[in-house]
């Protein structure tokens, strides 16, 4: 009888060496949902007051490259600030590997005309000739 109790107790005290992945999957799903919700909010955080025009709406198949010029004349792309002196060099490097050689410029409507003209000139000097200015559609009366 003593023999039976020893074997059954050793079976009960056996360490389970399997990994339980259910909590890991739960945590990963929660993180996925959080990132899916917050990703669109990051793009909407741009503080640029776009001008309004009657013709708006350009269709594109690739991920657009957007250059943002804010009210103070600061230039940024993908939240990285680019000085005007380095704009030509950086754009040439970025577009040397891109298939779609099209750029979209979001300029605040209160930005000085000279700054926007400089950005356009530097963009053309970098070898990009397909340039679109992003505007909002004008409200119908």
ZAMARGU-4260 file (C-alpha; in steps of 0.2 Angstrom, whole numbers, plus 5000, padded with zeros to 4 digits):
<rodrens>
0) 5000/5000/5000 | 5014/5012/5003 | 5020/5009/4986 | 5004/5015/4978 | 5003/5031/4988
5) 5021/5035/4983 | 5018/5033/4964 | 5002/5043/4965 | 5009/5058/4974 | 5024/5059/4962
10) 5011/5060/4948 | 5002/5074/4957 | 5018/5084/4961 | 5025/5083/4943 | 5030/5100/4935
15) 5020/5105/4919 | 5033/5111/4907 | 5021/5117/4894 | 5019/5136/4890 | 5002/5143/4892
20) 5000/5155/4877 | 4982/5161/4880 | 4987/5176/4891 | 5000/5181/4878 | 4987/5180/4864
25) 4975/5191/4875 | 4988/5204/4878 | 4994/5204/4860 | 4976/5207/4854 | 4973/5221/4866
30) 4989/5229/4860 | 4984/5227/4842 | 4967/5235/4845 | 4976/5250/4854 | 4988/5253/4840
35) 4974/5252/4827 | 4964/5265/4836 | 4978/5277/4840 | 4987/5276/4822 | 4974/5287/4813
40) 4974/5299/4827 | 4992/5303/4825 | 4990/5308/4807 | 4975/5319/4812 | 4986/5329/4824
45) 4994/5340/4810 | 4991/5359/4815 | 4989/5365/4797 | 4975/5376/4791 | 4973/5372/4773
50) 4966/5384/4760 | 4950/5380/4752 | 4948/5378/4733 | 4934/5372/4721 | 4945/5358/4713
55) 4950/5345/4725 | 4952/5326/4726 | 4967/5318/4718 | 4967/5299/4717 | 4982/5289/4721
60) 4987/5271/4722 | 5003/5272/4732 | 5006/5278/4749 | 5008/5297/4747 | 5023/5307/4752
65) 5017/5322/4761 | 5028/5338/4765 | 5020/5349/4778 | 5024/5368/4779 | 5016/5375/4795
70) 5012/5394/4799 | 5029/5398/4805 | 5037/5391/4789 | 5044/5375/4797 | 5045/5360/4785
75) 5042/5343/4791 | 5039/5325/4783 | 5033/5311/4793 | 5035/5322/4809 | 5053/5325/4806
80) 5058/5343/4804 | 5069/5347/4788 | 5078/5363/4787 | 5076/5372/4770 | 5095/5370/4766
85) 5094/5351/4767 | 5077/5349/4759 | 5084/5346/4741 | 5097/5333/4747 | 5084/5324/4758
90) 5071/5323/4745 | 5083/5317/4732 | 5088/5303/4744 | 5070/5298/4748 | 5064/5298/4730
95) 5079/5289/4723 | 5071/5272/4730 | 5053/5277/4728 | 5043/5271/4713 | 5030/5284/4714
100) 5039/5301/4711 | 5024/5311/4717 | 5024/5323/4732 | 5010/5332/4741 | 5013/5348/4750
105) 5002/5354/4764 | 5005/5372/4767 | 4995/5382/4780 | 4986/5396/4771 | 4994/5409/4782
110) 5012/5404/4777 | 5021/5417/4768 | 5021/5414/4749 | 5040/5415/4748 | 5042/5400/4759
115) 5030/5390/4749 | 5039/5396/4733 | 5056/5390/4740 | 5049/5373/4745 | 5042/5371/4727
120) 5059/5376/4720 | 5069/5364/4731 | 5057/5350/4727 | 5059/5353/4708 | 5078/5354/4710
125) 5078/5337/4719 | 5071/5330/4702 | 5052/5329/4708 | 5041/5337/4695 | 5024/5329/4700
130) 5019/5341/4714 | 5002/5343/4721 | 4996/5356/4734 | 4984/5349/4746 | 4968/5360/4749
135) 4951/5358/4756 | 4935/5358/4746 | 4926/5375/4746 | 4910/5375/4755 | 4894/5376/4744
140) 4884/5391/4747
</rodrens>
